[in-house]
Amino acid sequence: MRRWIGRAVAIVVLVAASVALYSLADPEKLDLDDSVRRATPGQFVRLTDGYTHYEIAGPPTSHLVVLVAGFSVPYYIWDPTFKVLTDGGFRVLRYDYYGRGFSDRPEVPYTQPFYVQQLAELLDSLQITDSIDLVGLSLGGGVITGFADAFPARVRSLIYVDPSFRTPGSLPPFAGTPFLWNLIAALVAERGWADEQLGDFLHPERFPDWPDRYRVQMQYRGFRRARLSELVANANVD
């Protein structure tokens, strides 16, 4: 009997310690709410699955170029491109996917049709009816292809930058047990996500602030959950 009591106490202590450690390590301590949106540069629009953060600039009468980002970096990845295009007289739109940046993190499967719907609703909300030029970076290559397939009349051209497309694959460890994956990611894996971004650059020393910029989105609840949903959706693609 004492042996079982001892084991039970040990389990309780272990669980309590894990929860305490998780609470300390978890960067997701804030909610994306109206106060955050009021203090954030750019604009917001409420769509079916929540708020989308976007920026549009350039002459209103010019042809529209839409910049569609990659897997996890918010729309700031387009900073130089956005400036060059607007300075050149183009009308330019960029936005954060759901689950990234300052867009909401809905609890839904992050499938390609989900991203296509977000883009279509964003364009509708801005009353954009003319055909557009779509630029897709990495994961964005798959998104703009899906959009063009669903809405061919709305697309004038597709421009791909190092595109990637969804292919069936294996799930990340513990993905089938979201609670466990969430715990391990917060305690171990997530700590390196921001610094890993520098591996995408030929000259990472030119972007010393990149990890800190990436960490901003990580403090809002739902980022990690959305990332897991994206990985699961990608692995299970037909």
Steps between C-alpha positions, in 0.01 A plus 500: 500500500778742593672420172189600303458818704864585436456448126185708495674783684795481260265520199316798649828678571628426149181629337498813719865568420435454126204737510699760692794471261266522203337815638839663542636394161189559290545824298127516418379726778300762309173512308451669165228748591380846405768673707773313312340575164471872581873516580614300197603662170303393195129431475255233612184356354262250654451199272313172551771340716617810683704815453760518223790743529598664171659802336410653166678796342577659168288697252136382526463499122809287436500126436502292819784268599427264791796367702431159659750389766657169596441246776541698819650848455245788508461755225809694607701252292383708203630834637759569224275366221202698627702823501654448156164422341310787659784742419475372144135597476331166565206444730618231745322282756665277760343320793557254785360150468269389776716364781791732420599856573207703630223304327268288717577136581169316442471140617445344156699274265761714324448351155567657163129576436501682835780730381338548160175602669684752719656667196173502305311655792773760552479607136120511522515714813722749315262495203772386263335370186772546236742216425812506712865396491574244773850454641549189714801430720567140611166375643343797327572329169245234587252759625506711184475186285193390696352848469557509124340157466193610698471851351672506159318814388643696794865430412710677238833335580674270747853572619683235704790562739658174622153337504403198704191282465317268733606137471406201718749447778557376851359676803735669747566305823204494742274683250233239565490610864459879482534553876835320510624668182399837639687435823819379332492776239466770766775354719748400230436545127336841497797660670698463179238594242591869484876448475452230236365768266853630446581175319294625205746780428822490301627782722316470833729760655312760296178422688595503870150603611320222309454256792364776725252607233387139463452458876235774509236272343598214733374682809136489388294196593426261218820534298634159598162331452465653153850384409415142600177512302695613194749213537221243542306637201812487285581142602145385429459667161351274231 
